[in-house]
Amino acid sequence: DSLLSQVNPRIKICRTDSAELFDLYKKYVGKGSIPSNGMLNEPNPSFMKKMARFVRGNFFLPDPRKGWNKYAYKEAKRIIEEENMDWVITAGPPHSTHLVGKKLKEKTNVQWQMDMHDYWTDAWFLKPFYRTAFASYLDQKLELSCLKKADLITTHTSFLQKRLNHIEALADKKIMHHSMGYNEELFLPSKNMKQEVFSITYCGVISNLYEPQILFEALNNFIQDEPNALLEIRFAGMNSPLIKQLVSRNKLTKYYKHLGYLPHAEAVELIKSSSLLFLINPKHEQEKNIVPGKIFEYLAANKPIISVSTKGSENEIIINEFNAGKNFERKEVHELKIYIHTLYKQWKLNGHVDLTDNTSKLQLKYGRKHEAQRLLKYLSKS
């Protein structure tokens, strides 16, 4: 909710009703709560929860948020006709929103930008929904029908842009790589501040599918070498119960802090006050092509990033471009321990391990003002 304060007051917000299908889950399965991260924060689902996953994956295509679509379409059509709009932009996920854009494109004279800020049928989290081949086929048809109808497609990763560029049916489409970027006003250049403890921070959701054991095993080995280390491990957000198990198993309980969900501004301050930042992708056959939005705020914080993903991942390429840390595969526990040792020695010497300031270069590539100007140029020409 704190992000609402960043919305420009000139923007007119129109609200509608919605038939939220997650309400059924809350009432009959989830004991009053909506599951985070697509139900995947439930490591040992009951039979009813497995059934709920199956229903979610095979009957609510592309996702359970499509209960909003009829309300959104009706209101959007009214606005387009009254205000004589030129462009409609739909942002997914939830990708069901793109079905609204497709219908508006068919029923009005607007041009339509389809913004894919996450994968659709390639999404890493679909596998635990027990999706059938027939449901996958139907979902792929929905995705392609939207892609073929859109006037402009924007993607969050260069890999997705390349993949879409190779689809013959989209040969005449304009497909832009438009990253999530970061808000420059929240990350103004600052002097390197001494830190009381050597802190490692993770912000966001993390489920069992991430398999983060490497961090805790490496830290266990590090502590054995440095038993008096002034270490703090800070996790903010929705965490799997696995995290506490790994903390306990690796004898790190006294160093660990779970901060729970934080408003965005507090999460930003937590990132900026850290020594190191932990980044990890879910373990998946397409893992190297996943780029979490937090990577850009991590870069802007000017702290070393410990990244865990397959070699050659887009995360690794981005981090290497800015010399902003190192990427490790999950088997490289020893290598990660050595890297932590190196940074800890630097911290003991200087009181921080902040990187050389590269704000100008970063803003030109991932600052949201720059990204917005690039998009505006295209929309204005069309």
C-alpha positions in Angstrom: 0.0 0.0 0.0 2.9 2.4 0.6 3.6 2.4 -3.1 0.3 4.3 -3.6 2.0 7.4 -2.3 4.3 7.4 -5.3 1.5 7.7 -7.8 1.5 11.0 -9.5 -1.6 13.0 -8.4 -2.3 13.8 -12.1 -3.1 10.2 -12.8 -6.8 9.4 -12.6 -7.4 6.0 -10.9 -10.7 4.2 -11.7 -11.7 1.3 -9.4 -14.1 -1.5 -10.2 -15.6 -4.5 -8.6 -13.9 -8.0 -9.0 -15.0 -11.6 -8.7 -12.0 -12.8 -6.8 -11.6 -16.6 -7.3 -9.0 -16.7 -4.5 -11.9 -16.0 -2.1 -13.0 -19.6 -2.6 -9.6 -20.8 -1.6 -9.6 -18.6 1.5 -13.0 -19.8 2.6 -12.7 -23.5 2.0 -9.0 -24.4 1.9 -6.6 -21.7 3.0 -8.0 -21.0 6.5 -8.8 -17.3 5.7 -5.5 -16.4 4.0 -4.4 -16.0 0.4 -1.3 -18.1 -0.3 1.7 -16.2 -1.4 3.8 -16.9 -4.4 1.1 -18.9 -6.2 0.5 -21.4 -3.3 4.1 -22.4 -3.4 4.9 -21.3 0.2 3.2 -24.5 1.3 6.0 -27.1 1.3 3.8 -30.0 2.4 0.3 -29.4 0.9 -2.6 -31.5 2.2 -4.8 -33.4 -0.2 -7.2 -30.5 -0.4 -4.4 -28.1 -1.1 -3.1 -30.4 -3.8 -6.6 -30.5 -5.3 -6.7 -26.6 -5.1 -3.3 -26.5 -7.0 -4.7 -28.8 -9.7 -7.8 -26.7 -10.1 -5.8 -23.5 -10.2 -3.4 -25.0 -12.8 -6.0 -26.6 -15.1 -9.3 -24.6 -14.9 -8.3 -21.0 -14.1 -6.5 -20.2 -17.3 -4.3 -18.2 -17.4 -4.8 -17.4 -13.7 -7.4 -16.9 -11.0 -7.4 -13.1 -11.3 -9.4 -13.3 -14.5 -12.5 -12.7 -12.3 -11.7 -9.0 -12.7 -11.7 -9.0 -16.5 -15.4 -8.3 -17.2 -15.4 -5.4 -14.8 -12.1 -4.1 -16.1 -13.2 -4.3 -19.8 -16.4 -2.5 -19.2 -14.7 0.4 -17.3 -11.8 0.6 -19.7 -14.1 0.8 -22.8 -16.1 3.6 -21.2 -12.9 5.6 -20.5 -11.5 5.0 -24.0 -14.7 6.3 -25.6 -15.1 9.3 -23.3 -11.5 10.4 -23.3 -10.6 9.4 -26.9 -7.5 7.4 -25.8 -4.8 6.4 -28.2 -3.0 3.7 -26.3 -4.0 1.0 -23.8 -1.2 -0.7 -21.8 -1.9 -4.0 -20.0 0.7 -5.3 -17.5 1.1 -8.9 -16.5 1.2 -10.8 -14.3 -1.6 -11.5 -13.8 -1.5 -12.3 -17.5 -5.3 -12.6 -17.6 -5.2 -8.8 -17.8 -3.9 -9.1 -21.3 -7.2 -10.7 -22.3 -8.8 -7.4 -21.5 -6.3 -5.6 -23.7 -7.0 -8.0 -26.6 -10.7 -7.5 -26.3 -10.3 -3.7 -26.2 -8.1 -3.9 -29.3 -10.8 -5.8 -31.1 -13.7 -3.6 -30.0 -12.2 -0.1 -30.1 -9.7 2.0 -32.1 -6.9 2.0 -29.6 -3.4 0.7 -30.1 -2.3 -1.8 -27.5 0.9 -2.4 -25.6 1.2 -5.8 -24.0 3.7 -5.6 -21.2 5.1 -9.0 -20.2 7.0 -8.4 -16.9 7.1 -12.1 -16.2 6.8 -15.3 -18.2 3.4 -16.6 -19.1 3.3 -20.2 -20.2 7.1 -20.5 -19.5 6.6 -19.4 -15.9 8.8 -21.4 -13.4 6.0 -21.8 -10.9 3.5 -23.7 -13.1 5.0 -27.1 -12.6 3.7 -27.7 -9.1 0.1 -27.1 -10.3 -0.1 -30.5 -11.9 -1.0 -28.9 -15.2 -2.1 -31.3 -17.9 -0.9 -31.3 -21.5 -4.4 -30.1 -22.7 -4.4 -27.2 -20.2 -0.9 -26.2 -21.3 -2.1 -26.3 -24.9 -5.1 -24.0 -24.2 -2.9 -21.6 -22.2 -0.3 -21.4 -25.0 -3.2 -20.6 -27.5 -4.3 -17.8 -25.2 -0.8 -16.4 -25.0 -0.1 -16.5 -28.7 -3.5 -15.0 -29.5 -2.7 -12.0 -27.3 0.9 -11.6 -28.7 -0.4 -11.7 -32.3 -3.0 -9.0 -31.6 -0.8 -6.5 -29.7 0.8 -3.5 -31.5 3.8 -3.4 -29.1 5.2 -6.1 -26.9 7.5 -5.2 -24.0 9.5 -7.9 -22.2 11.4 -7.9 -18.9 14.4 -10.0 -20.1 16.5 -10.0 -23.2 16.0 -13.8 -23.4 12.2 -13.4 -23.7 12.7 -10.8 -26.3 14.9 -13.1 -28.3 12.5 -16.0 -27.9 9.5 -14.0 -29.1 11.5 -12.6 -32.0 12.0 -16.2 -33.2 8.3 -17.0 -33.4 7.3 -16.8 -37.0 3.7 -15.6 -36.3 5.2 -12.5 -34.6 7.7 -11.6 -37.4 6.0 -8.2 -38.0 5.7 -7.2 -34.3 7.7 -4.6 -32.5 9.2 -6.3 -29.4 11.1 -4.2 -26.9 13.2 -5.2 -23.9 11.9 -2.9 -21.1 13.4 -3.8 -17.7 11.7 -3.2 -14.4 14.5 -0.8 -13.5 14.6 1.2 -10.3 13.4 4.5 -8.9 16.4 6.8 -9.0 15.0 9.1 -6.3 15.1 6.2 -3.7 18.8 5.6 -4.5 20.6 8.9 -4.5 24.4 8.7 -4.3 25.6 8.7 -0.7 28.9 8.4 1.2 30.1 5.0 2.3 28.9 4.6 5.9 30.5 2.4 8.5 28.4 -0.6 9.4 28.3 -2.0 12.9 27.9 -5.6 11.7 28.7 -7.5 8.6 25.1 -8.0 7.3 23.8 -10.2 4.5 20.2 -9.3 3.4 17.6 -11.0 1.3 14.3 -9.2 0.4 11.3 -11.0 -1.2 9.5 -14.3 -1.4 11.5 -17.5 -1.1 10.0 -21.0 -1.4 11.4 -24.5 -1.3 11.8 -24.4 -5.1 14.7 -21.9 -4.7 16.9 -24.5 -2.9 19.0 -21.8 -1.0 21.1 -24.3 1.0 24.4 -23.0 -0.5 24.2 -19.7 1.4 23.6 -21.3 4.8 26.2 -24.1 4.3 28.8 -21.5 3.2 28.0 -19.3 6.2 28.3 -22.3 8.5 31.8 -22.9 7.1 32.7 -19.2 7.4 31.6 -19.1 11.1 33.8 -22.1 11.9 36.7 -20.1 10.5 35.6 -16.9 12.2 33.7 -17.8 15.4 33.7 -14.2 16.7 32.5 -12.7 13.4 30.0 -9.8 13.8 27.5 -11.4 11.4 23.9 -10.7 10.8 21.7 -12.6 8.3 18.5 -10.6 7.5 15.6 -12.1 5.6 12.6 -9.8 4.8 9.4 -11.0 3.1 7.5 -14.3 2.8 9.8 -17.2 3.6 9.4 -20.9 3.4 9.7 -22.8 6.7 12.8 -24.4 5.0 14.8 -21.2 5.8 14.4 -21.7 9.6 15.3 -25.3 9.2 18.5 -24.4 7.3 19.4 -21.8 9.9 19.0 -24.3 12.7 20.8 -27.1 10.9 23.8 -24.9 10.1 24.0 -23.4 13.7 23.2 -19.9 12.5 20.3 -19.1 14.8 22.0 -16.3 16.8 22.9 -14.5 13.6 19.5 -14.8 11.9 16.7 -12.2 11.8 13.4 -12.7 10.0 11.9 -9.3 9.5 8.7 -10.4 7.8 6.9 -8.3 5.3 8.1 -4.7 5.1 6.6 -1.7 3.3 8.7 -0.9 0.2 10.4 2.2 1.7 11.5 0.2 4.7 12.8 -2.6 2.4 14.8 -0.1 0.4 16.4 1.3 3.6 17.2 -2.3 4.7 18.9 -2.9 1.4 20.9 0.4 1.6 22.1 -0.4 5.1 23.4 -3.9 4.3 26.9 -5.1 3.6 26.0 -7.8 1.1 22.8 -8.6 -0.8 21.6 -12.2 -1.5 19.9 -12.9 -4.8 18.7 -16.4 -5.9 16.6 -17.8 -8.7 14.2 -20.7 -8.3 15.7 -23.9 -9.4 14.2 -24.6 -12.8 15.2 -25.7 -16.3 14.8 -22.1 -17.5 16.5 -20.7 -14.4 19.1 -18.8 -16.3 16.5 -16.7 -18.0 14.7 -15.5 -14.9 15.5 -11.9 -13.9 13.9 -10.8 -10.5 12.9 -7.2 -10.3 14.9 -6.8 -7.1 18.2 -7.1 -8.9 18.0 -3.5 -10.2 17.4 -2.1 -6.7 20.3 -4.3 -5.5 22.5 -2.7 -8.1 21.4 0.8 -7.2 22.2 0.2 -3.5 25.9 -0.1 -4.5 26.5 -3.2 -2.4 28.2 -6.5 -3.5 25.6 -9.1 -4.7 25.9 -12.8 -4.0 23.9 -14.3 -6.8 22.8 -18.0 -7.0 21.8 -19.3 -10.5 23.2 -21.3 -13.3 26.3 -20.2 -15.1 25.7 -17.8 -18.0 22.4 -16.6 -16.5 21.0 -13.2 -17.3 21.5 -12.3 -13.7 25.2 -13.1 -13.9 25.6 -11.1 -17.1 24.0 -8.0 -15.5 26.1 -8.3 -12.3 29.3 -8.8 -14.3 28.5 -5.8 -16.5 28.5 -3.5 -13.4 31.2 -5.5 -11.5 28.6 -5.7 -8.7 29.4 -9.1 -7.1 29.6 -12.8 -8.1 27.3 -15.5 -9.3 27.6 -19.1 -7.9 26.0 -22.4 -8.8 24.5 -24.3 -5.9 27.4 -26.8 -5.7 29.9 -24.0 -5.2 29.7 -23.8 -1.4 33.5 -23.6 -0.9 33.9 -20.9 -3.5 31.1 -18.9 -1.9 32.7 -19.3 1.5 36.0 -17.9 0.1 34.2 -14.9 -1.4 32.5 -14.1 1.9 35.8 -14.3 3.7 37.3 -11.9 1.2 34.5 -9.4 1.7 34.6 -9.8 5.5 38.3 -8.9 5.6 37.5 -5.8 3.6 34.7 -5.0 5.9 36.9 -5.3 9.0 39.5 -3.0 7.4 37.1 -0.3 6.1 33.9 -0.7 8.0 32.0 -1.3 4.8 32.3 -3.2 1.5 30.4 -0.7 -0.7 31.2 -0.8 -4.4 32.7 2.0 -6.5 29.9 4.4 -7.4 28.6 3.7 -10.9 25.3 5.7 -10.6 25.6 7.5 -14.0 26.1 4.3 -16.0 23.4 2.5 -14.0 20.8 5.3 -14.5 21.4 5.4 -18.2 20.5 1.7 -18.5 18.1 0.9 -15.7 16.9 4.1 -14.2 13.1 4.3 -14.6 13.2 7.9 -15.9 15.4 6.7 -18.8 13.2 3.7 -19.4 10.1 5.8 -19.4 11.6 8.3 -21.9 12.5 5.4 -24.2 9.0 4.0 -24.1 7.4 7.5 -24.5 9.4 8.1 -27.7 8.0 5.0 -29.3 4.4 5.6 -28.2 4.6 9.2 -29.4 5.8 8.1 -32.9 3.1 5.5 -33.4 
